[in-house]
Amino acid sequence: MLERILIGLTFVTVFFLILETLTFRSLWKAYSAMSWWPTAKTVWWSIHVVVWAAFLAAFFMWPTWRGTHPVLLRTIMSVTFALTIPKLFVSAIQLVDELRALGVVGWLKVTGQTTEGAMARGSFLNILGQGVGVFAFLGMGYGITRGKYAYKVRDIQVLHPKVPKAFEGLKVVQLSDAHLGSFDGTPEPVLAALEKVQALKPDVVLFTGDLVNELAQEAEPWVEAFAQIKAPLGKFSVMGNHDYADYGPFTKEERIASIAQLKDIQSRMGFKMLDNDHVVWEKDGERMVLLGVENWGKGFRQSGDLGKALEGSGAEEAFTVLMSHDPTHYELEIMNDKAPVELTLSGHTHGMQMGIEIPWLGIKWSPSSLTYKRWGGLYLEGQQYLHVNRGFGVLGFPGRVGMPPEITVLTLVQGSPEA
């Protein structure tokens, strides 16, 4: 275990040394001739020594500080992200500039001209890289201070021939990945977002996992706010990978106690938790099935038991909705008619809390796409849908940039599926 930590730390250190070197070189090439450069250079490195010392302290003290100094930990992570992400853009452009300069030097040597100073000259790419870096820095600042509260209601129609006429127009509100432990107290914007859920007048509310980061007690201050949400067909939830107290130095007894407390909290919030179970709705002689499984994901805990949830449900004959936290469950156990499920609702990815989506230009990208083929929005394979909610809260990076927190309204309509 220690060996893996040291290897990981070495890799991260080398990566950030390269990042810092390229970023600093961009600034040096553009401004080293200025009279104020020596002072600016001292300030630059002084700030970074403090930031990286704080980050290393947070890295090693994480197990303790997340319980004793959560605000300090979030502050360090905020500053680190705000300074690091912009440098990815600056250093990438600077790398291109270095390759350009090497090409120039090579050409000068071939033609017998002097190469003195060729590698040290500033260029348009220097200025471009720094401009992009400033823009990214401002974006990070917005994401940390306001972006994580910029809740977006996404309205989606789900067309399927098996939607019963009696349930046509059913309004399903999906929430996911609240990660309530990431908020300081109960911020007013989050409370307002929960009030917005009620204003949508949902027929049913489905929460697809990760109510907390580590321990159930993080959700205690939020019981009343979630309890205010009402729906005629009820409120249902499932477990996400963070709901098992697996991400901390907790004993087996502490994990068991936390899970029990989480289920009690969700009950007081008004949610019926479906642990590998189902409910059946009947109206005007027609039926609809809701399944819920514990977390099941590729590379994560696989406690979900879809077979158990299906037992006695009659899902083969009815329009069936499945709540499963991780979208890889859909890909590995549902898609291609592996299970009689017409609509799977997941979360988990958060859209990496960063990205860009411009539907009218057909642009939809997030770093999450490097890990998950289906990371956000509605997907269709054959006649089986998957919807991946981009998340209500934040985790790790304490903000959102181009990937706003999401409240999804899915309206069921009888008709032919559309991609």
N, C-alpha and C positions, 0 to 999 in steps of 0.2 A: 504493500500500500504506500509506504513512504517513498519507495523507488518511483512509483507512478507519479506521485505528487512532485518529486524533484524533476522528473523528466518533463512534466507539464509546465512547471515553473520555468525551467530552462528554455523551453520552446517559446513561451510567452515573453520572457525577457529578451530573447534574440529578436523576436518579431517587433517588439516595441522599441528596441534600440535602432532597428532599421527605420521604423516609422519616424522616430524623433530625428534621426540623422538626415533623412530626406527633407523633412519639414524645415529643419534648421537651415539646411543648405539652400533651400528656396529663399528663405529670408536673407541669408548671408549674400547670395548672388545679387539680390535686388537692392540691398541697403547697406552693405558693409562700407561703402565709401562715404556714408553720411556721418556728420560730426557726432550725432547722438547714438550711433550704433553701439559703442562700448557700454554705455549705460543700459541700453535696451537689451543687449546680450546678457548682462548680469541679472537684470530683472527677469528675463525669460527663464534662465536656468535656475534661478532661485525659486521661482514659482513651481517649476517642474520637479525640483528636488523635494519640495514640501508635498506636492500632490502624489508623487510616486511613493514617498515614504508612508504617507497616509494610506495609500492603496495597499501596500505590502502589509501594513499593520492590520488593516481590515481583512485582508486575505487570511492571515494567520489567526486572527481573533474572531473570525466570523461565527464560530459555534457559540462563543460567549456573548459577543456584542449584539447579535441579532435579538437576544433576550434582554440584555441590560442597557444597551445603547442603540436602539433602533433608529432614532433620528440622526445620530452621528453617522451610522452606517449608510443610511439613505443619502445623506449629504455628500459623503465621500464618493459614493457611486454616481451621484448626479454630476459632480464636478469632473470625475474621471471620464464619464461618457461624453459630457459636453466638450471636453478638450480633445478626446481621442477620435471620435467619429469624424470631425472636420479634417483631421490630419490624414485620414484614409484617402480623402479626395486630393488634398494638397500633395501628399507623397506620391500618389499614383501619377499625377500630372508632372511632378518633378522628375519622376523616373523616366518619363517620356522625354523630358527636356535633357536629362543626362545622356540618354541615348542619342538625342539630336546633336548634342555637343560633341560626343564621341565621333559621330559621323563627320562633323565639321573638321575636327582635329585630324581624322584619317585623311580627309580630302586635302587639307593643307599640307600634310606630310607628303602625300603622293605628288602634289604639284610643286613641292619644294618651297612652300611659303612658311613663314614663322607661325608657330602654334602658341606663342606666348599669350597667356590670358584668355585663350579661347574657351577653356572650361569654366572660367570664372565670370564670364559676362552674363549679365541679366538678359532676359528675353521676354517676349510676350507671354510665353508659357508660365514664367514665374508669376507674372501679374494675374494671369487667368487662374492659376492654381490657388493663389491667395484670395482672389475674389470668391471662388467657389467655396473655399474654406470658411470665409467670413459668413457667407450665405448659410452654410451648413451649421455654423456655430449659432447663428440667430435662430435657425430652425430647431436646433436642439434645446435652446433656451425656451422657445415657445412650447415645445413638446413637454418639457419638464414642468413648466409653470401653468400652462393652460391646455395644452393638447390632450393631456390625460383626462380632462374633464369635458372635452368637446364631444359629448355623446351624440351619436348619429342613429336615427331610426331608419332601418332599411326595410322597405316593404317589398315582399316577394310573393308572387303567385306560384302555387304548385299545382300544375295541371296533371291529372292522372285519371284514366278511365275507371279505376276501382274506387274513387272517392264516392261514398254513398250520397245519394240525393239529399237524404235527411241531414247530412253533415256538410253539404256544400256551403261554402262561404265561412266555414269555421276559422276563427282567428286564433292562431297559435302564436304566443309571444315566447321567444326563446332568449334566455339569458345564459351566460357561461363565464367561467373564469373570473369571478369577482375578486379573488385574492384580497380579501378585506384587511389582512394584516399589512398590506402595503400602504394603507392610508393612515395619516396622522389624525386620530380621533375619528369623527364622522363629518367630513367636509360637506358644506352646504351644497356644492354642485352635484355631489353623489346622491345626497338625499333628494335633490330636485329631479335627478334622473329616475330615481325609483318612483317618485310621484308621477313622472311622465308615463311610466309603465302602466299605472292605474288609469291614467287619462286615455290610454289607447283602447280601453274597454275590452280586454282579451277574453276569449272564451275559455282558454286554458293557458297556464304559465308553466313552462318547462325550463328547469335549470340543469345544465349539462356538465356540472362538476367543477371542482376547484373553488370551493367557497373560501378557503383559507390558504395560507402559505405553508404553515407547519403544524400549528396546534389549533384545536377547536376554539379555545378561549378568545382568539382574534375576532371571532364573529359575534361574541356576546353583545357588544354595544350596538349591533345592527338588527337585533331581533325585532324591535318595534317597527323599524322602517320597512323591513321586508313583510312583516305581518299585516301592514296596511294594504298590501296588494291583494285584491280579491279576483276570483274568476269562477264563473258558474260551474264549470266542469272540474275545477280544482287546480292545485299547484303540485307539481311533481319534480323530483330531483334524483340525481344519481351521483355516485362518488367519482371524483377525479383523482389523478395520481398524487396531488398534494394533500388530499383529504385524509390520508392514512398515517400522518405523522412520520413518514419515512425519511424526511429530509432534515434530520437533526440527530443529535447525540442522545436519543431517547431510549429508555428501556422498553422491553416488550410490554410491561405493565402500563407504562406511560402511553404507549401507542394505543393499546386497547382502551384505556380510559379516555383518550382524546377522541377516538372513533365513536365511542358511546356518547360522549358529550356533544359531538358534532351532530349525531342523529337526533339527540334531544333538542338541540338548538334549531335544527331544520324543522322539527315537529312544531316547536313554538313559533317559528316563522310562518307556519301554515303549509309547509311542504310535506307531501307523502313521499318518502324515499323508496324508490324501486330498486331493491338489491336483487338482481336476477329474477325479476318478477314482472307481472303485467296487470293491467286493468282493461276491462272491456266496457265500452260505452254502447248503449242501445237507444235507438230513437226511431219511432215510426216503423218498427220491425226490421231496421237495418243496424249493422254492427260496425264498430271501429275498434281497433286494438292499439293500446300503447304499451310498449315494452321498455324496460329499463334494466341495464346491466351495470355491474361494478366496472371499475377501470380495466380496460383491456387495450394494450397498445404495443406496437413493435418497439422493443427496446425498453419498455416500461413494465410496471406491474401488470400481470394478466390474471386478475381475480374474476373477471366477468365470465358468466356462464350463460351464453345465449340459448343453449338447449334447454336449460332449466327455466329461463324466462318464457320460452315458447310453449312449454308444457301446458296443455289444456286451454290455450288461448284461442285456438281456432284461427290463427293468423293466415293460414293458407286460403281461407275463403273471404277474409275481410281486408280492408285497407289498413295497413299496419305501419305504425310509426315506432322507431327505435331510438331511445336516448342512450348514446354511448360516447363517452368523453373524447376518446382519441379517434381521429378519422382513419387511421390505419386499420382499425377494426373493420370498418366498412370495406376497405380494399381487400382484406385477407379472409374475412368470414361472411360477408354479405353480398358483395358485388358479384356480377355474373350468375345471379340466381342461386347462390350458395345457401341463402336463407330467404324465407317468404316475407321480405320487408320492402315496402315501397318507398319509405322516406326515413333516412337516418339523420339524426341531429347530433352534431359533435361540436367541439371547441378545441381547446388544448394549444393550438399553434400561436394564438394572439396576433397572427399575421406578423410575428416578430416585433410588433409595436412600431414598425417602420415600413415604409413602402410608398408606392405611388399608384393611384388608381384613377384613370380618366376614361370612364366607360365609352363616351362618345368618340374617343380616339382609339378605342380598343387596347388601351394601356392598362395592364394590371400586373404589378410586380412587387415582390417583397423578398428580403433575404430568406424568408421562410420557405420560399420555393426551392431553395437549394437542398432542403431536407424533406419537404413534403410536396408531393405532386398536387395534392388537393389541400390547400391551406386556408382558403377563405372564400365564402360565397356558396352559390348553388352549383352542384355538378350533377350530371346525368349519365348513367351507363345503362343502355338498354331501357328498361322501364323502372329503374331503381335510382332514386335521388339520394344525394348526400348534401346536407347543408353544414358548412363549417362557420360557426360564429367566431368573429375576430376578438371576442373577449370584452368584458365589462371593466376589468381592473388592469393593473400592471404588475409585472414581476421582474426582478433583476434591474433592467433599465427603468427608472422611475418616471417615464414619460411616454408619449406617443407622437410620432412624426409621420404625417401622411397616412396614418392607420388609426382613425379615431375609434374610441370605445363604442361598442355596438349593442343596440337593442333591435332584435329582429322580429318582424311581424310576418308570419307565413300564413297566407290565406289559401285554403284548400278549395280547388275548383275541379269539377268533373270535366275531363277533356283529354286530348292527346298530349303526352309529355313533350316538352320543348327543351332543347339544350340551352 
